[in-house]
Amino acid sequence: MAYDRYVAICQPLHYGTLLGSRACVHMAAAAWGTGFLNAALHTANTLSLPLCQGNAVGQFFCEIPQILKLSCSRAYLREIWLLVLGTFLGFGCFVSVLLSYVQIFRAVLRIPSEQGRHKAFSTCLPHLAVVSLFVSTGMFAYLKPPSISSTSLDLVVTVLYAVVPPAVNPLIYSMRNQELKGALKKMMQSGVSQKQ
């Protein structure tokens, strides 16, 4: 998404050639392939861990740090290395998004009209807010020291990075649709008039 915004704002005349169907297929295949490989490695490694503290995880879905708390062998060191690999992959994506947005903001600030800058920022800032929420809460969940770990805190952080960004994304992007804005405004006005 960051690359799409970068090309749309910084190189709008080349959008069709840089982000054609072939480029989109390659980017999607790379993202899906990397995600599948990362998930397969974690799953295979996690299933090989012996659990000596029961098998009840204090979450509503299994997360690697929660499963590592139940492990009683030195085999968890393999999982730590996989987490380090995942962190480097995530950091690479984060740097890519960051560099894209630096270029985008530089280009937007050079737009002479206020309306043009507003339109460009309105397409980028919601995406940046969702990505920031996902990255910051995900980093906190996986990199926080065990001393500040509690079941309720872990649950809240997990919901913030696993549930909120996917739920908010469609709302943010659909709110740019003028017809949806008009319908929502009409619905809110009718709700206010019914209360009076």
N, C-alpha and C positions, 0 to 999 in steps of 0.2 A: 504494500500500500504506500509506503514511503517513497519507493522508486516511482510509482505511478504518479504521485503528487509532484515529485521532483521533475519528471519529464513534462507533465502538464503545465507546470508553472515556469520552469527554467528553459525548456525547449519545446514550446507548444507546436511549432511548425513541423517538428520531427516526431510528434507523438505517434502517428500512424505507423511509421517505419520502426521506431525504437520499441514500441509496445504492440506489435502485431500479434496475431494468434500464435505464431511459433515461439516468440519470446515469452508469452504468457504460459504456454505449455511447459517450456523449459523451467521457468521460475516455479511453477506449481509442482512439477516433478521433483525439482531439487528440494523444495520445502517438505513435500510428502515423503520423499525418500530419506531425508535426514531425520525427520520425525519418526518414521517407521523403524529405522536402524537404531536410533536412540532408545525407543520404547522396547524393541526386541532385546537389546543388550541388557537393559534394566530388568525386564521381565525374567529373562533366563537366569540372570545373576541373583535376583531376589528369590526366585523359586528354589535356588540351591542353598539358601541360608537355613541352617537349623534354628528353630525357634524354641527357646527354653523358658520363656516367660508367658506361655499361653499363646493364643492366636487372636485375641481380641484387640482390635485397633481402636484407639480413642477418637476416631473420625467417622464421617459418614461415607468415605471412600478411602481406599488404601493409598497412602502416600509413602514414598521411600523413607523419609526420616522417621516416620512412625513405625515402619516395619523394622528398621535398623535398631530401634529401641528394644524390640523383642528378641533380637538375635543374641546368642550367647557364645558365638565362636569368633575366631579371628578372620573368618571369611568376609566379614563386613568391610574389610579394607579394600576388597575388589570393588564393592559398591561405592566406596568413597572415591576411588579413582574414576568410576563412571560419572559420579556427580561432578568431579573436577572437569572431566571432558565436556559434560553438559553445560557447565558454567562457562567454559571457553566458547562453546558454540553459541550460547546465549549472549555472551559478551561481544562476539563477532557481529551478531545481528543487531545488538544495541548500538555498536559503533557505526554500523552501516546506516541505521535509522538516524542517528545523531548527525552524521555527516550530510545525509540527504536534507535534513531539516535546516542545518546551517546554510547550505546552498539555497534552499527555498526562501528562508528569511532574508538572506542577502538580496535575492532577486525581488522579493516582494517589497522590501524597503526602497528599491529603486523605481517602483511603479509611481508615475507622477500623480495620478488621480487618487483621491481619498476613497472613492467608490471601488476602484480597482484593488487597492490594498485591502479594503474591508472584505471584498469577495474572496480574495486569495486567502486571507487569514481565516475566514469562516469555513473554508474547505479543509484547512490543515489543522487548526487548533483542536477540534473534537477528536481527530485521530490521534494527535499527540497526547491529549489528555488520557485517552483510553490506554494507549501504549505505556504511558508513564505510570498509571495505576497498576497495570499488569506487571510491569518490570519491577517497580518498587516493592509491591507486596510479595511477589514471587521471590525476589532476592531476600527479603526479610524472612520469609518462611523457610528458605533453605540455608541461609547463612547466619541466622541468629544463634547465639550461644545457647547450649542446653540449659544454662542456669536461669534464663528468663522464659523458659518454656512452660506453658500451662495448657490444659486441654481446651479451655474456653478461648484463650488467645489464639491457639493454633486453629481452632474452628473458624473464628472470625477472619483471620488472615487467609485461610484457605478459600472461604466464600468470596472474599474480596478479589482474589486473583483468578479463581476458577469459574465463578458464576457471574460476577458483575460485568466484566468486560464483554463477554459474548452476549449478555442480555442488553447492555447499553448500546453496543455498536449499531444494531438495526434502528434503534430509536434515534440516535444521533444523525444517521445518514438519511432516514426518512423525514426528519424535521426540515431538511433542506428542500423538500418537495412542497411547492406552493399550494397545491390542492390539499395536501394533508394538513398544512398549517391553517388553511381556511376552514376546513372541517373541524379541526381541534378548537379553533377560536370560536366557531359557531356553537359547538357543543358546550364549551365553558361558559359562553354568554347565556345560553339557554338554562344551564345549571344555576347560574347566579340569579337569573330572573325568576326561576321557580322557587328559590329560597326566600325571595322578597315577597 
